[in-house]
């Protein structure tokens, strides 16, 4: 039932019939989804965010309180709840939609998928403090002014009954900039409730970017270059680490309602394409992708090495398809080895005497090659073109003295010269490349 909202009484009592947001679509403020307004880390951040749009027209500066730190992507859940309440009031034709909302913490926590434990209430209070303490300066919607300066919340109050000392809810006073952004035409977008089940900060942010840009982009979706995506995130750390994590998220492809794929731009940097996927439940799709990722890792760990330089890839030579064939009732296949068809080492079957076994052997080799190409494709999109932090640390300890970036460029040129050289595991292959280089030329470092 939709009941009209009554005004608070002089005693501070507020309307307990404020519509429960779990019964209506959740909505996010559009501009918050597109620009870097929040920290993506759970740890305390005090380093400011400075962002300028690619065309140079829009800019955002976010500064944090040394005491409370910067508001996080999880704190933004509170604003999503508030935006949803405001949008519902406007839809129902409520006159004078207020900037100060009177809410029950229990309803808020349930709506954003949080537990209702004592610890959850404590974390809610900390999040509200960060939303009050974080300062934003921007020229977005500044209109005739040069810039707008605001905090997400102008304040919040915990209401307690004086006689029983029990909580009677809280008041949250929204900033005018946020309130205007929600109330303007087209100011909010509906989001999937599965969003609140996303645990990672970058994943949460990426969902909001996908929802903002891909929701009405048609079948082809929306593509954005990785450097631009990095700037839009406001994330701390180096670009190469950000790129590594986004590529892993694209490989996992578990955002509710959206598909992720990687393309290569003209300059060689990867681009992330985001497409809307209708008719798929976020939770079920995420579980299926998780299982598929486990299967892909199992194939990568057991796939045979078929590159021109076998020593670049570490791992057993047994084909997983051979194991599956044995389990289904077919004859078990032998592990493939680097021998040409028709020529077998002593002790193995002869093609002339056992034609059936020979055909099975050829089938196994073809299947192994197919798996190899599949795994190479996964490697090409997930780990190609950069050095992971663990790789750099390991090589600096085991092969000190070398310019790893120069060696990595040499390694890339060597791999790109022949498609058959693409390794199943880029990081392990590069480590092997550097170690062989160190063994061969290490004596020159002592000159």
DAZIJO-V644573 format. One record per backbone hydrogen bond with DSSP energy under -0.5 kcal/mol. CO is the residue of the C=O (numbers start at 1). NH is the residue of the N-H. If there is no record, write none. Layout:
{{CO/NH} {CO/NH}}
//
This chain:
{{1/3} {9/12} {13/9} {15/18} {19/21} {20/23} {21/24} {26/191} {28/189} {29/32} {29/33} {30/33} {30/34} {31/35} {35/37} {39/73} {45/70} {46/64} {48/50} {49/62} {51/60} {53/56} {58/53} {59/139} {60/51} {61/137} {62/49} {63/135} {65/69} {69/65} {71/39} {72/76} {74/77} {75/78} {75/79} {76/80} {77/81} {78/82} {79/83} {80/27} {80/84} {81/85} {82/86} {83/87} {84/88} {85/89} {86/90} {87/91} {88/92} {89/94} {90/93} {99/101} {99/174} {101/103} {101/172} {103/105} {103/170} {104/107} {104/108} {105/109} {106/110} {107/111} {108/112} {109/114} {110/113} {117/121} {118/122} {119/123} {120/124} {121/125} {122/126} {123/127} {124/128} {125/129} {126/130} {127/131} {128/132} {129/133} {130/134} {131/152} {131/153} {135/63} {136/150} {137/61} {138/148} {139/142} {142/145} {148/138} {150/136} {152/175} {155/173} {157/159} {157/171} {159/168} {161/165} {166/161} {169/159} {170/103} {171/157} {172/101} {172/174} {173/154} {173/155} {175/179} {176/180} {177/181} {178/182} {179/183} {180/184} {184/187} {187/30} {189/28} {191/26} {192/195} {193/196} {194/197} {195/198} {200/204} {201/205} {202/206} {203/207} {204/208} {205/209} {206/210} {207/211} {208/212} {209/213} {210/214} {210/215} {211/215} {214/217} {218/221} {222/274} {224/272} {225/229} {226/230} {227/231} {228/232} {229/233} {230/234} {230/235} {238/242} {239/243} {240/244} {241/245} {242/246} {243/247} {244/248} {245/249} {246/250} {247/251} {248/252} {249/253} {255/258} {257/277} {259/275} {261/273} {263/265} {263/271} {265/268} {269/265} {270/226} {271/263} {271/273} {272/224} {273/261} {274/222} {275/259} {276/278} {277/280} {281/285} {282/286} {283/287} {284/288} {285/289} {286/290} {287/291} {288/292} {289/293} {290/294} {291/295} {292/296} {293/297} {294/298} {295/299} {296/300} {297/301} {298/302} {299/303} {301/316} {304/306} {308/310} {309/312} {310/313} {317/336} {319/322} {319/323} {320/324} {321/325} {322/326} {322/333} {323/327} {324/328} {325/330} {326/329} {337/339} {340/343} {342/344} {345/348} {350/354} {354/358} {355/359} {356/360} {357/361} {358/362} {359/363} {360/364} {361/365} {362/366} {363/367} {364/368} {365/369} {366/370} {367/371} {368/372} {369/373} {370/374} {371/375} {372/376} {373/377} {374/378} {375/379} {376/380} {377/381} {378/382} {379/383} {379/384} {383/386} {386/388} {388/392} {389/393} {390/394} {391/395} {392/396} {393/397} {394/398} {395/399} {399/402} {402/404} {403/407} {404/408} {405/409} {406/410} {407/411} {408/412} {409/413} {410/414} {411/415} {412/416} {413/417} {415/418} {418/421} {419/422} {425/429} {426/430} {427/431} {428/432} {429/433} {430/434} {431/435} {432/436} {433/437} {434/438} {435/439} {436/440} {437/441} {438/442} {441/444} {442/445} {443/446} {444/447}}
//
